[in-house]
Structure formats: structure tokens, C-alpha cells
Amino acid sequence: MQLKPLNTFTVTLMLFFTFLILFFSGFLEFPSVSSSIQQPFSTPSLTLSSSPHPFTDLLSAFRTWDSQMGCARFKLKHHDLIRLISNSSGSLQEAGAESSCNQLKMEHVSVLVKGWTWIPDNLDNFYSCRCGMSCLWTKSSVLSDKPDALLFETSTPPFQRHSGDPLRVYMDLEAGRKRSGREDIFSYHAKDDVQSTYAGALFHNGRNYHISSEKNNDTLVYWSSSRCLSRRNQLAKSLLKLLPHHSFGKCLNNVGGLDMALSFYPECANDPNNPKWWDHLHCTMSHYKFVLAIENTVTESYVTEKLFYALDSGAVPIYFGAPNVLDFVPPHSIIDGTKFSSMEELASYVKALANDPVAYAEYHAWRRCGVLGNYAKARATSLDTLPCRLCEVVSTKGGRNARTE
């Protein structure tokens, strides 16, 4: 008997079911995203010592690292990471790229700061900028009686700008970073007119910069927060319950009350007769191997002083926040908590790292070896350099002579 030929639909259906049987039985396997694409920022691959070596002297850990690793080998070991981070410029503007010298229309620009919260007073100054241009940045309407631009941080710019009026600059350092709709120039993000990161030093002026070389080996983690946001509190609690820690703020306080840091470390007071809560930050952090840094909001490029304080103190930050945080910090300088599969895995890594002086010292190698990566760009686009960079933009627009929209 002659068999009827199978139609195309029937053949396709049979092949499809055969494929499913092979796939689910394990004979066929698709490469996953994680296995087919190299994940350079996954759970840290640093080889930790199998036998614990508790240490308290950071300088001794540095000497051990120097003898076993050293800067040359560190640069070679992290070559791919350093190159990858250095080429990831999408999160940061190129400092000095705001304009070329031939685009400047004014040799001198004055900026009057009208409303502010985060802009420090010590930013007020007269600056000598690129291309022979000078910049006056001040909060005084006497010193800048005819400003070329008005800067608003906490208040909204005027609804309308008339011909001959100063340009309206609006700056937003908070996570929302939304335009007011009334500005001529907007400052914060890499895609805005002028970027401003938290990576500079001006936020830290007035702090006690005594850095302890002795690290607490019994209490590993420092945390301080007095704005008890539900998400942040829950995240902190889930990790800190697994690690010995001191919490100095209002949230999850376990040190017997507020303002206890100076009782623990009296040498951290700038002025013992007039102590202030911020005096102790860097100094107190420096006594701990790790500082927990959790942003108020998780969003792209929102990397705040919480992280940079920890870096400056000589501790290793355990960070939860911006998914692109590695674009803003030195290579191999922080522990990104989001790269671990669980809090238990993260806590185990932290404990092992705390008992391995060589592996721990490697988190400080960037500073000792001058390996900055994108951190150099983050510093170059920080609030520290904003006056000259903003004045350049004002100059390219012509200041008061800029056309009204």
C-alpha cells in the first residue's frame, strides 16, 4: 500500500516536539546570558586565604600585600577591569569638553547663587579658568551686582527671562533630577548641560581627617543613618544581623544612643569644647574595616557622599545603590552588595575578607598605586570644578546677551 506523503505542517510539528523532548531531557542546552557573556562585575572573584589571619594594623596589611602582590602585579591582574571601566564614559562627561576656546563669547563670567542647600559656602571664590577666562562665583549680590547667570538649587527659577536678564541655571543634586521647565541651563546628569557629581572634596571640608591605622577586628562594619527609610532600614537590618557592627544613627542604633561616636573615639573631635555630629565622620569610619553605604534611592548615576565618605576614610564600602556605580569609583575599591546572590553570601565574603590582610589591602591598592579609572573623571566633574565648567557654558551662550526663547 502506498503511504501518503506527510504535509509540511505535520513534519514541522513532529520536529518541534522532538526538539522539546531533547531540550528538557538535557541533551540540548542553550547558553545562558550569564554563561555566554562575561560578567566582569559579578560576585568578587578575589582569591581569599583558606586559613584566617585576623589583623588590626592596616599598615602591616599594606606591607604584606606589597611583598606578595605589589602595584605592578595589581595593574596586570586587573588590566581588563581597569580598561573596561576607563572606557565606560557614558555615565560621565569629559571635563573640559563643554566647549572649545573659540566658542567662548565672554572673557569673564559672574554667577550669583540665589537658593541653595548642598552648595557649600567655601565654593565662593574668584576662579582662573581655561582659555584665559575668569569666573566669579558668589552668594553675595554685592560682589556680583550684575551677574551673567543666576543659580537656583532649592528654589525654582523665574518663570520668564527678559532680554538682558541673567541666564537661569537650575541645579538638582537629588535623585529625581527633573528640569523645572524654567531654566536656560540645567546641571546634574551626564546628559545635562553641566554635570556635577558628589565625588569632590568640598563636601568634606571641616571634617576631622585623622585616619586610624588600627582596624577594629571584633566589630567589622560601621553604619550611621538618621533618616529611617523603610526600604533602607530593611536592607541594612538583613545584612547587619549577620555581621558584628556599630550603628551610630537614629536607625537601628546599637551603641547606647545618639552622638556616641566621640565617646568611642574621643580623638575624632575637631573641637572637644564644641563637638558637632559631622566632626567625627571620617575619623570614626576609619576605625572599621567596612562601611555600609545605602542610597536613599536606587537609580542610575545617583552616587552620593555616602559612598565617597567611606572611600575617603580608608574603609571598604559595602554599597547598595546606583546600578552603574562602578563607573564612578576606582577599580576594585568597593563591594557592590547587589552582585551577591544572598545576604548570607555577602556576609560570608565580608567575614573572610576581614581575616585576609592581603585580600583586604588589595581594596586599597587603587589609592596606593594611583589606579583611578573613571574615578578621575568623577572627580573632574564634581562640585569642586563646577564654577569654571558652568561659567564656560554661560560664556558660550553669551550671558545676559543670550537670546530669549
DRENBATI-82551 format. One record per residue (C-alpha): x, y, z; residue in three letters. Coordinates in nm, 2 decimals, padded with zeros to 4 digits. Example, Ala and Ser with C-alpha at 12.3 -4.5 7.8 and 13.67 -1.06 7.14 Angstrom:
2
+--------+--------+--------+---------+
:     xx :     yy :     zz : residuo :
+--------+--------+--------+---------+
:  01.23 : -00.45 :  00.78 :     ALA :
:  01.37 : -00.11 :  00.71 :     SER :
+--------+--------+--------+---------+
//
This chain:
405
+--------+--------+--------+---------+
:     xx :     yy :     zz : residuo :
+--------+--------+--------+---------+
:  00.00 :  00.00 :  00.00 :     MET :
:  00.14 :  00.34 : -00.09 :     GLN :
:  00.20 :  00.57 :  00.20 :     LEU :
:  00.06 :  00.92 :  00.18 :     LYS :
:  00.32 :  01.19 :  00.19 :     PRO :
:  00.34 :  01.39 :  00.51 :     LEU :
:  00.25 :  01.75 :  00.47 :     ASN :
:  00.48 :  02.03 :  00.58 :     THR :
:  00.28 :  02.12 :  00.89 :     PHE :
:  00.29 :  01.76 :  01.03 :     THR :
:  00.67 :  01.74 :  00.98 :     VAL :
:  00.72 :  02.07 :  01.15 :     THR :
:  00.51 :  01.97 :  01.44 :     LEU :
:  00.69 :  01.64 :  01.48 :     MET :
:  01.03 :  01.81 :  01.48 :     LEU :
:  00.92 :  02.07 :  01.73 :     PHE :
:  00.81 :  01.80 :  01.98 :     PHE :
:  01.13 :  01.61 :  01.93 :     THR :
:  01.33 :  01.92 :  02.00 :     PHE :
:  01.13 :  01.98 :  02.32 :     LEU :
:  01.19 :  01.63 :  02.44 :     ILE :
:  01.57 :  01.66 :  02.38 :     LEU :
:  01.59 :  02.00 :  02.54 :     PHE :
:  01.41 :  01.91 :  02.87 :     PHE :
:  01.59 :  01.58 :  02.89 :     SER :
:  01.92 :  01.77 :  02.90 :     GLY :
:  02.06 :  01.65 :  02.56 :     PHE :
:  02.03 :  02.01 :  02.43 :     LEU :
:  02.12 :  02.32 :  02.63 :     GLU :
:  02.11 :  02.69 :  02.54 :     PHE :
:  02.39 :  02.90 :  02.68 :     PRO :
:  02.25 :  03.14 :  02.94 :     SER :
:  02.32 :  03.51 :  02.94 :     VAL :
:  02.55 :  03.47 :  03.24 :     SER :
:  02.74 :  03.18 :  03.09 :     SER :
:  02.78 :  03.32 :  02.73 :     SER :
:  02.86 :  03.68 :  02.82 :     ILE :
:  03.15 :  03.76 :  03.06 :     GLN :
:  03.02 :  03.94 :  03.37 :     GLN :
:  03.32 :  04.15 :  03.48 :     PRO :
:  03.13 :  04.28 :  03.79 :     PHE :
:  02.98 :  03.96 :  03.92 :     SER :
:  03.04 :  03.82 :  04.27 :     THR :
:  03.41 :  03.92 :  04.35 :     PRO :
:  03.65 :  03.66 :  04.22 :     SER :
:  03.93 :  03.76 :  04.46 :     LEU :
:  04.10 :  03.45 :  04.59 :     THR :
:  04.08 :  03.46 :  04.97 :     LEU :
:  04.31 :  03.27 :  05.20 :     SER :
:  04.18 :  02.93 :  05.32 :     SER :
:  04.32 :  02.99 :  05.67 :     SER :
:  04.21 :  03.30 :  05.86 :     PRO :
:  04.47 :  03.56 :  05.95 :     HIS :
:  04.29 :  03.82 :  06.17 :     PRO :
:  04.46 :  04.16 :  06.17 :     PHE :
:  04.41 :  04.50 :  06.31 :     THR :
:  04.71 :  04.70 :  06.17 :     ASP :
:  04.63 :  04.83 :  05.83 :     LEU :
:  04.99 :  04.94 :  05.76 :     LEU :
:  05.11 :  04.59 :  05.84 :     SER :
:  04.85 :  04.46 :  05.59 :     ALA :
:  04.98 :  04.70 :  05.33 :     PHE :
:  05.34 :  04.58 :  05.38 :     ARG :
:  05.23 :  04.22 :  05.34 :     THR :
:  05.04 :  04.30 :  05.02 :     TRP :
:  05.34 :  04.48 :  04.89 :     ASP :
:  05.56 :  04.17 :  04.94 :     SER :
:  05.31 :  03.93 :  04.79 :     GLN :
:  05.14 :  04.14 :  04.52 :     MET :
:  05.26 :  04.50 :  04.46 :     GLY :
:  05.14 :  04.76 :  04.22 :     CYS :
:  05.28 :  04.62 :  03.90 :     ALA :
:  05.11 :  04.28 :  03.95 :     ARG :
:  04.79 :  04.46 :  04.07 :     PHE :
:  04.77 :  04.66 :  03.74 :     LYS :
:  04.83 :  04.34 :  03.54 :     LEU :
:  04.58 :  04.14 :  03.73 :     LYS :
:  04.30 :  04.40 :  03.70 :     HIS :
:  04.41 :  04.51 :  03.35 :     HIS :
:  04.08 :  04.42 :  03.18 :     ASP :
:  03.87 :  04.56 :  03.46 :     LEU :
:  04.07 :  04.89 :  03.46 :     ILE :
:  04.04 :  04.92 :  03.08 :     ARG :
:  03.67 :  04.84 :  03.07 :     LEU :
:  03.58 :  05.09 :  03.34 :     ILE :
:  03.80 :  05.36 :  03.19 :     SER :
:  03.62 :  05.32 :  02.86 :     ASN :
:  03.28 :  05.34 :  03.02 :     SER :
:  03.23 :  05.71 :  02.98 :     SER :
:  02.86 :  05.72 :  02.92 :     GLY :
:  02.79 :  05.80 :  03.29 :     SER :
:  03.04 :  06.09 :  03.30 :     LEU :
:  03.10 :  06.40 :  03.09 :     GLN :
:  03.45 :  06.47 :  02.97 :     GLU :
:  03.58 :  06.76 :  03.18 :     ALA :
:  03.68 :  07.05 :  02.95 :     GLY :
:  03.46 :  06.92 :  02.67 :     ALA :
:  03.18 :  07.16 :  02.75 :     GLU :
:  03.32 :  07.40 :  02.49 :     SER :
:  03.63 :  07.48 :  02.29 :     SER :
:  03.80 :  07.81 :  02.34 :     CYS :
:  03.68 :  07.96 :  02.02 :     ASN :
:  03.32 :  07.91 :  02.13 :     GLN :
:  03.36 :  08.14 :  02.43 :     LEU :
:  03.19 :  08.47 :  02.39 :     LYS :
:  03.29 :  08.63 :  02.72 :     MET :
:  03.63 :  08.66 :  02.89 :     GLU :
:  03.47 :  08.70 :  03.24 :     HIS :
:  03.15 :  08.55 :  03.38 :     VAL :
:  02.99 :  08.61 :  03.72 :     SER :
:  02.74 :  08.36 :  03.87 :     VAL :
:  02.52 :  08.46 :  04.16 :     LEU :
:  02.39 :  08.17 :  04.37 :     VAL :
:  02.03 :  08.25 :  04.48 :     LYS :
:  01.90 :  07.94 :  04.65 :     GLY :
:  02.10 :  07.65 :  04.79 :     TRP :
:  02.11 :  07.35 :  05.02 :     THR :
:  02.41 :  07.14 :  04.92 :     TRP :
:  02.63 :  07.41 :  04.76 :     ILE :
:  02.90 :  07.48 :  05.02 :     PRO :
:  02.99 :  07.83 :  05.12 :     ASP :
:  03.36 :  07.76 :  05.05 :     ASN :
:  03.28 :  07.73 :  04.68 :     LEU :
:  03.26 :  08.11 :  04.67 :     ASP :
:  03.57 :  08.23 :  04.50 :     ASN :
:  03.73 :  08.40 :  04.20 :     PHE :
:  03.85 :  08.14 :  03.96 :     TYR :
:  04.10 :  08.14 :  03.68 :     SER :
:  03.96 :  07.90 :  03.42 :     CYS :
:  04.06 :  07.75 :  03.08 :     ARG :
:  04.12 :  07.96 :  02.78 :     CYS :
:  04.21 :  08.27 :  02.99 :     GLY :
:  03.86 :  08.31 :  03.11 :     MET :
:  03.78 :  08.42 :  03.47 :     SER :
:  03.48 :  08.33 :  03.68 :     CYS :
:  03.33 :  08.49 :  03.98 :     LEU :
:  03.11 :  08.25 :  04.19 :     TRP :
:  02.94 :  08.41 :  04.49 :     THR :
:  02.63 :  08.41 :  04.71 :     LYS :
:  02.67 :  08.78 :  04.76 :     SER :
:  02.46 :  09.02 :  04.55 :     SER :
:  02.70 :  09.29 :  04.65 :     VAL :
:  03.01 :  09.12 :  04.49 :     LEU :
:  02.80 :  09.02 :  04.19 :     SER :
:  02.57 :  09.32 :  04.13 :     ASP :
:  02.53 :  09.24 :  03.76 :     LYS :
:  02.55 :  08.87 :  03.73 :     PRO :
:  02.56 :  08.69 :  03.40 :     ASP :
:  02.37 :  08.39 :  03.55 :     ALA :
:  02.16 :  08.32 :  03.85 :     LEU :
:  02.19 :  07.97 :  04.00 :     LEU :
:  01.90 :  07.81 :  04.18 :     PHE :
:  01.93 :  07.48 :  04.37 :     GLU :
:  01.65 :  07.47 :  04.62 :     THR :
:  01.42 :  07.73 :  04.46 :     SER :
:  01.26 :  07.75 :  04.12 :     THR :
:  01.40 :  08.00 :  03.86 :     PRO :
:  01.18 :  08.29 :  03.75 :     PRO :
:  00.91 :  08.18 :  03.50 :     PHE :
:  01.03 :  08.42 :  03.23 :     GLN :
:  01.36 :  08.56 :  03.13 :     ARG :
:  01.35 :  08.90 :  02.96 :     HIS :
:  01.61 :  09.03 :  02.72 :     SER :
:  01.92 :  09.15 :  02.91 :     GLY :
:  01.84 :  08.94 :  03.22 :     ASP :
:  02.09 :  08.69 :  03.36 :     PRO :
:  02.07 :  08.33 :  03.24 :     LEU :
:  01.87 :  08.10 :  03.47 :     ARG :
:  02.06 :  07.80 :  03.59 :     VAL :
:  01.88 :  07.52 :  03.77 :     TYR :
:  02.07 :  07.26 :  03.97 :     MET :
:  01.93 :  06.94 :  04.12 :     ASP :
:  02.15 :  06.70 :  04.32 :     LEU :
:  01.87 :  06.47 :  04.43 :     GLU :
:  01.78 :  06.15 :  04.26 :     ALA :
:  01.47 :  06.29 :  04.07 :     GLY :
:  01.69 :  06.54 :  03.88 :     ARG :
:  01.40 :  06.68 :  03.68 :     LYS :
:  01.41 :  07.00 :  03.49 :     ARG :
:  01.20 :  07.28 :  03.63 :     SER :
:  01.10 :  07.39 :  03.28 :     GLY :
:  01.21 :  07.75 :  03.36 :     ARG :
:  01.59 :  07.71 :  03.32 :     GLU :
:  01.83 :  07.80 :  03.04 :     ASP :
:  02.10 :  07.57 :  03.18 :     ILE :
:  02.05 :  07.25 :  03.38 :     PHE :
:  02.31 :  07.08 :  03.60 :     SER :
:  02.34 :  06.73 :  03.74 :     TYR :
:  02.35 :  06.43 :  03.50 :     HIS :
:  02.60 :  06.35 :  03.23 :     ALA :
:  02.33 :  06.42 :  02.96 :     LYS :
:  02.25 :  06.76 :  03.10 :     ASP :
:  02.43 :  07.09 :  03.02 :     ASP :
:  02.68 :  07.06 :  03.30 :     VAL :
:  02.74 :  06.75 :  03.52 :     GLN :
:  02.80 :  06.77 :  03.89 :     SER :
:  02.90 :  06.46 :  04.09 :     THR :
:  02.94 :  06.41 :  04.47 :     TYR :
:  03.30 :  06.28 :  04.42 :     ALA :
:  03.49 :  06.60 :  04.51 :     GLY :
:  03.64 :  06.72 :  04.84 :     ALA :
:  03.43 :  07.03 :  04.91 :     LEU :
:  03.15 :  06.83 :  05.08 :     PHE :
:  03.41 :  06.71 :  05.33 :     HIS :
:  03.57 :  07.04 :  05.44 :     ASN :
:  03.56 :  07.09 :  05.81 :     GLY :
:  03.57 :  06.72 :  05.89 :     ARG :
:  03.84 :  06.56 :  06.11 :     ASN :
:  04.08 :  06.39 :  05.88 :     TYR :
:  04.25 :  06.19 :  06.14 :     HIS :
:  04.27 :  05.84 :  05.99 :     ILE :
:  04.33 :  05.55 :  06.22 :     SER :
:  04.57 :  05.27 :  06.11 :     SER :
:  04.41 :  05.04 :  06.37 :     GLU :
:  04.11 :  04.85 :  06.24 :     LYS :
:  03.85 :  04.70 :  06.47 :     ASN :
:  03.86 :  04.33 :  06.42 :     ASN :
:  03.57 :  04.24 :  06.66 :     ASP :
:  03.32 :  04.49 :  06.51 :     THR :
:  03.36 :  04.49 :  06.14 :     LEU :
:  03.10 :  04.73 :  06.00 :     VAL :
:  03.02 :  05.10 :  06.06 :     TYR :
:  02.68 :  05.23 :  05.97 :     TRP :
:  02.51 :  05.55 :  06.05 :     SER :
:  02.17 :  05.67 :  05.93 :     SER :
:  01.92 :  05.90 :  06.09 :     SER :
:  01.67 :  05.91 :  05.80 :     ARG :
:  01.49 :  05.58 :  05.87 :     CYS :
:  01.35 :  05.49 :  05.53 :     LEU :
:  01.17 :  05.16 :  05.53 :     SER :
:  01.35 :  05.00 :  05.23 :     ARG :
:  01.69 :  05.11 :  05.35 :     ARG :
:  01.63 :  05.00 :  05.71 :     ASN :
:  01.51 :  04.66 :  05.60 :     GLN :
:  01.81 :  04.61 :  05.37 :     LEU :
:  02.05 :  04.72 :  05.64 :     ALA :
:  01.89 :  04.50 :  05.90 :     LYS :
:  01.90 :  04.19 :  05.68 :     SER :
:  02.28 :  04.23 :  05.64 :     LEU :
:  02.38 :  04.37 :  05.98 :     LEU :
:  02.22 :  04.09 :  06.17 :     LYS :
:  02.48 :  03.87 :  06.01 :     LEU :
:  02.78 :  04.08 :  06.08 :     LEU :
:  02.92 :  04.24 :  06.40 :     PRO :
:  02.86 :  04.62 :  06.36 :     HIS :
:  02.81 :  04.96 :  06.52 :     HIS :
:  02.51 :  05.17 :  06.41 :     SER :
:  02.55 :  05.52 :  06.53 :     PHE :
:  02.25 :  05.70 :  06.39 :     GLY :
:  01.88 :  05.70 :  06.48 :     LYS :
:  01.81 :  05.40 :  06.27 :     CYS :
:  01.89 :  05.06 :  06.42 :     LEU :
:  02.11 :  05.22 :  06.68 :     ASN :
:  02.30 :  04.97 :  06.89 :     ASN :
:  02.56 :  05.18 :  07.06 :     VAL :
:  02.36 :  05.31 :  07.35 :     GLY :
:  02.22 :  05.63 :  07.20 :     GLY :
:  02.30 :  05.92 :  06.96 :     LEU :
:  02.63 :  06.11 :  06.94 :     ASP :
:  02.82 :  05.81 :  07.09 :     MET :
:  03.09 :  05.81 :  06.83 :     ALA :
:  03.30 :  06.06 :  07.01 :     LEU :
:  03.26 :  05.86 :  07.33 :     SER :
:  03.41 :  05.56 :  07.15 :     PHE :
:  03.68 :  05.77 :  06.97 :     TYR :
:  03.74 :  06.10 :  07.16 :     PRO :
:  04.04 :  06.17 :  06.93 :     GLU :
:  03.80 :  06.22 :  06.65 :     CYS :
:  03.66 :  06.55 :  06.78 :     ALA :
:  03.78 :  06.86 :  06.59 :     ASN :
:  03.69 :  07.09 :  06.88 :     ASP :
:  03.63 :  06.90 :  07.21 :     PRO :
:  03.47 :  07.21 :  07.36 :     ASN :
:  03.22 :  07.24 :  07.07 :     ASN :
:  03.16 :  06.89 :  06.92 :     PRO :
:  02.94 :  06.86 :  06.61 :     LYS :
:  02.79 :  06.55 :  06.48 :     TRP :
:  02.97 :  06.57 :  06.15 :     TRP :
:  03.31 :  06.62 :  06.30 :     ASP :
:  03.36 :  06.25 :  06.36 :     HIS :
:  03.26 :  06.10 :  06.03 :     LEU :
:  03.58 :  06.02 :  05.85 :     HIS :
:  03.78 :  05.95 :  06.17 :     CYS :
:  03.52 :  05.72 :  06.32 :     THR :
:  03.47 :  05.53 :  05.99 :     MET :
:  03.85 :  05.48 :  05.97 :     SER :
:  03.84 :  05.25 :  06.27 :     HIS :
:  03.63 :  05.00 :  06.09 :     TYR :
:  03.72 :  04.77 :  05.80 :     LYS :
:  03.39 :  04.82 :  05.63 :     PHE :
:  03.13 :  05.10 :  05.60 :     VAL :
:  02.78 :  05.02 :  05.49 :     LEU :
:  02.66 :  05.27 :  05.23 :     ALA :
:  02.29 :  05.26 :  05.12 :     ILE :
:  02.15 :  05.53 :  04.89 :     GLU :
:  01.81 :  05.68 :  04.96 :     ASN :
:  01.70 :  05.60 :  04.61 :     THR :
:  01.83 :  05.33 :  04.36 :     VAL :
:  01.86 :  05.49 :  04.02 :     THR :
:  02.12 :  05.54 :  03.75 :     GLU :
:  02.42 :  05.77 :  03.84 :     SER :
:  02.28 :  05.87 :  04.18 :     TYR :
:  02.61 :  05.81 :  04.37 :     VAL :
:  02.63 :  06.03 :  04.67 :     THR :
:  02.86 :  06.13 :  04.96 :     GLU :
:  02.76 :  05.82 :  05.15 :     LYS :
:  02.99 :  05.62 :  04.93 :     LEU :
:  03.27 :  05.88 :  04.89 :     PHE :
:  03.29 :  05.95 :  05.26 :     TYR :
:  03.36 :  05.58 :  05.31 :     ALA :
:  03.63 :  05.57 :  05.04 :     LEU :
:  03.80 :  05.88 :  05.19 :     ASP :
:  03.81 :  05.73 :  05.53 :     SER :
:  04.02 :  05.43 :  05.44 :     GLY :
:  03.74 :  05.18 :  05.49 :     ALA :
:  03.60 :  04.95 :  05.22 :     VAL :
:  03.24 :  05.05 :  05.13 :     PRO :
:  02.97 :  04.78 :  05.11 :     ILE :
:  02.74 :  04.96 :  04.86 :     TYR :
:  02.38 :  04.94 :  04.77 :     PHE :
:  02.26 :  05.20 :  04.52 :     GLY :
:  02.32 :  05.30 :  04.16 :     ALA :
:  02.35 :  05.01 :  03.92 :     PRO :
:  02.63 :  05.19 :  03.73 :     ASN :
:  02.82 :  05.27 :  04.05 :     VAL :
:  03.14 :  05.12 :  03.91 :     LEU :
:  03.16 :  05.40 :  03.65 :     ASP :
:  03.22 :  05.64 :  03.94 :     PHE :
:  03.47 :  05.47 :  04.16 :     VAL :
:  03.83 :  05.34 :  04.14 :     PRO :
:  03.87 :  04.98 :  04.01 :     PRO :
:  03.85 :  04.72 :  04.28 :     HIS :
:  03.76 :  04.97 :  04.56 :     SER :
:  03.41 :  04.88 :  04.68 :     ILE :
:  03.20 :  04.57 :  04.74 :     ILE :
:  02.88 :  04.60 :  04.54 :     ASP :
:  02.62 :  04.42 :  04.75 :     GLY :
:  02.39 :  04.37 :  04.46 :     THR :
:  02.63 :  04.13 :  04.30 :     LYS :
:  02.58 :  03.86 :  04.56 :     PHE :
:  02.30 :  03.60 :  04.54 :     SER :
:  02.21 :  03.65 :  04.91 :     SER :
:  02.29 :  03.85 :  05.22 :     MET :
:  02.44 :  03.53 :  05.37 :     GLU :
:  02.68 :  03.50 :  05.07 :     GLU :
:  02.77 :  03.87 :  05.11 :     LEU :
:  02.83 :  03.84 :  05.49 :     ALA :
:  03.05 :  03.53 :  05.44 :     SER :
:  03.26 :  03.72 :  05.19 :     TYR :
:  03.30 :  04.02 :  05.42 :     VAL :
:  03.40 :  03.80 :  05.71 :     LYS :
:  03.65 :  03.61 :  05.50 :     ALA :
:  03.79 :  03.94 :  05.37 :     LEU :
:  03.83 :  04.08 :  05.72 :     ALA :
:  04.06 :  03.79 :  05.81 :     ASN :
:  04.27 :  03.81 :  05.50 :     ASP :
:  04.51 :  04.11 :  05.52 :     PRO :
:  04.64 :  04.07 :  05.16 :     VAL :
:  04.30 :  04.05 :  05.00 :     ALA :
:  04.17 :  04.33 :  05.22 :     TYR :
:  04.47 :  04.55 :  05.13 :     ALA :
:  04.40 :  04.50 :  04.77 :     GLU :
:  04.08 :  04.70 :  04.80 :     TYR :
:  04.31 :  05.00 :  04.89 :     HIS :
:  04.56 :  04.94 :  04.60 :     ALA :
:  04.39 :  05.19 :  04.37 :     TRP :
:  04.49 :  05.47 :  04.61 :     ARG :
:  04.84 :  05.35 :  04.68 :     ARG :
:  04.92 :  05.26 :  04.32 :     CYS :
:  04.74 :  05.55 :  04.15 :     GLY :
:  04.49 :  05.34 :  03.96 :     VAL :
:  04.19 :  05.57 :  03.93 :     LEU :
:  04.00 :  05.45 :  03.62 :     GLY :
:  03.67 :  05.65 :  03.58 :     ASN :
:  03.72 :  05.79 :  03.93 :     TYR :
:  03.94 :  06.06 :  03.78 :     ALA :
:  03.65 :  06.17 :  03.56 :     LYS :
:  03.41 :  06.16 :  03.85 :     ALA :
:  03.64 :  06.39 :  04.04 :     ARG :
:  03.69 :  06.62 :  03.74 :     ALA :
:  03.31 :  06.66 :  03.70 :     THR :
:  03.24 :  06.71 :  04.07 :     SER :
:  03.11 :  07.01 :  04.25 :     LEU :
:  03.47 :  07.12 :  04.31 :     ASP :
:  03.51 :  07.21 :  03.94 :     THR :
:  03.16 :  07.33 :  03.87 :     LEU :
:  03.23 :  07.70 :  03.88 :     PRO :
:  03.47 :  07.71 :  03.58 :     CYS :
:  03.27 :  07.45 :  03.39 :     ARG :
:  02.94 :  07.63 :  03.44 :     LEU :
:  03.10 :  07.97 :  03.36 :     CYS :
:  03.22 :  07.82 :  03.03 :     GLU :
:  02.86 :  07.72 :  02.93 :     VAL :
:  02.73 :  08.07 :  03.03 :     VAL :
:  03.01 :  08.22 :  02.82 :     SER :
:  02.92 :  08.01 :  02.51 :     THR :
:  02.56 :  08.13 :  02.54 :     LYS :
:  02.66 :  08.50 :  02.59 :     GLY :
:  02.54 :  08.55 :  02.94 :     GLY :
:  02.29 :  08.84 :  02.96 :     ARG :
:  02.32 :  08.89 :  02.58 :     ASN :
:  02.18 :  08.54 :  02.52 :     ALA :
:  01.87 :  08.53 :  02.31 :     ARG :
:  01.54 :  08.48 :  02.49 :     THR :
:  01.32 :  08.19 :  02.39 :     GLU :
+--------+--------+--------+---------+
//
